Amino acid sequence: MTAMEILVIILSVFLAVFLLIGIILAILLVRVTQQIKRVTSSAERTVTGLENVVAGVNKVTTPAMLAKIVLDQLKKRRKK
């Protein structure tokens, strides 16, 4: 075997190793991407639910706050 043949063998082994590592990393990247997609969709559902709750609370509290302000003003005027 000549030095050139040994060098070709060494380079082909390194190429195969790096190709294998690249394939493994690509598979892991796809899995992580899928997990991120699941987490973001779950977070989006949670935020949507919270938005609905806040909207419902806002519908109730706004008239109550207005009524309280009006009653407070009426009580202040009666005291004078």
MODELLER restraints for C-alpha pairs under 7 A, 6 or more apart:
rsr = mdl.restraints
at = mdl.atoms
